[in-house]
Amino acid sequence: MVGFRRGDSQLEAELARRKNPRPRDVTGAVADESVTALARPVSLYMTRAVATCSETDSIEELMEMMTSGRFRHMPVVDNGLITGIVSIGDVVKTRIAETVQEAASLRQYITAA
């Protein structure tokens, strides 16, 4: 199968037929369309309105943004420059560590009483 180009009426028709015209990511497109998706431009799959966070945002704020936005990675921006990327794995790992520490503190408080 020949790959599509931007403005190609065949591609536009294919996208219009889909319930969700933009797969969530390239892996979703490959699952739907096989390797032909890999020949298409990234612009078909990328997120244009990228949500960002700052180094001062809390884990709770990031969890809320990532959950409501249904994305797994978020650029960290400081003074208009990307200073890092936070993944949902980073957020979950931090939240688990916080929960473990809270449980340990509660156990210590109970046994000390």
Contacts in CASP RR format, 6 or more apart in sequence:
PFRMAT RR
TARGET T0000
AUTHOR 0000-0000-0000
METHOD contacts of the structure
MODEL  1
MVGFRRGDSQLEAELARRKNPRPRDVTGAVADESVTALARPVSLYMTRAV
ATCSETDSIEELMEMMTSGRFRHMPVVDNGLITGIVSIGDVVKTRIAETV
QEAASLRQYITAA
1 36 0 8 1.000
3 36 0 8 1.000
3 39 0 8 1.000
3 40 0 8 1.000
4 10 0 8 1.000
4 11 0 8 1.000
4 14 0 8 1.000
4 40 0 8 1.000
5 11 0 8 1.000
6 41 0 8 1.000
6 43 0 8 1.000
11 40 0 8 1.000
15 21 0 8 1.000
15 22 0 8 1.000
15 44 0 8 1.000
18 32 0 8 1.000
22 44 0 8 1.000
22 45 0 8 1.000
23 29 0 8 1.000
23 31 0 8 1.000
23 32 0 8 1.000
23 37 0 8 1.000
23 45 0 8 1.000
24 70 0 8 1.000
25 45 0 8 1.000
26 37 0 8 1.000
26 38 0 8 1.000
26 42 0 8 1.000
26 45 0 8 1.000
28 37 0 8 1.000
29 37 0 8 1.000
29 40 0 8 1.000
29 44 0 8 1.000
29 45 0 8 1.000
30 37 0 8 1.000
30 38 0 8 1.000
37 45 0 8 1.000
47 71 0 8 1.000
50 75 0 8 1.000
51 65 0 8 1.000
51 69 0 8 1.000
51 71 0 8 1.000
51 74 0 8 1.000
52 74 0 8 1.000
52 75 0 8 1.000
52 76 0 8 1.000
52 77 0 8 1.000
53 61 0 8 1.000
53 62 0 8 1.000
53 65 0 8 1.000
53 74 0 8 1.000
53 75 0 8 1.000
53 76 0 8 1.000
53 77 0 8 1.000
53 86 0 8 1.000
54 76 0 8 1.000
54 77 0 8 1.000
54 78 0 8 1.000
55 76 0 8 1.000
55 78 0 8 1.000
55 83 0 8 1.000
59 91 0 8 1.000
59 94 0 8 1.000
59 95 0 8 1.000
59 98 0 8 1.000
62 74 0 8 1.000
62 86 0 8 1.000
62 91 0 8 1.000
63 91 0 8 1.000
63 95 0 8 1.000
65 74 0 8 1.000
66 72 0 8 1.000
66 74 0 8 1.000
66 88 0 8 1.000
66 91 0 8 1.000
72 87 0 8 1.000
72 88 0 8 1.000
72 89 0 8 1.000
73 85 0 8 1.000
73 86 0 8 1.000
73 87 0 8 1.000
73 88 0 8 1.000
74 85 0 8 1.000
74 86 0 8 1.000
75 82 0 8 1.000
75 84 0 8 1.000
75 85 0 8 1.000
76 82 0 8 1.000
76 83 0 8 1.000
76 84 0 8 1.000
76 85 0 8 1.000
76 86 0 8 1.000
77 83 0 8 1.000
END
